[in-house]
Amino acid sequence: MENSALLAFIGAGLALAGSPGPNTMSLAAAGAAYGARRSVGYMAGLALGMLLVIVIVATGVVGMLLTVPGVAP
């Protein structure tokens, strides 16, 4: 995978991570219920989980592309 494609994938992942969704809503609820300071660990866990999902998906996509002859450069 070229660096430009990887950067585009990371950019798209970060944009989607900031959009309203279940993680954002649950973090807002945790912040409202427990306060910002006590919700920092939860936020770190959500960010780490999102990073892990991005890495797993990227690995799978690259693996699939490398198995198909003629697709990878």
ABEGO torsion letter per residue (X at the ends): XBAAAAAAAAAAAAAAAABBBAAAAAAAAAAAAAEAAAAAAAAAAAAAAAAAAAAAAAAAAAAAAAABBGABX
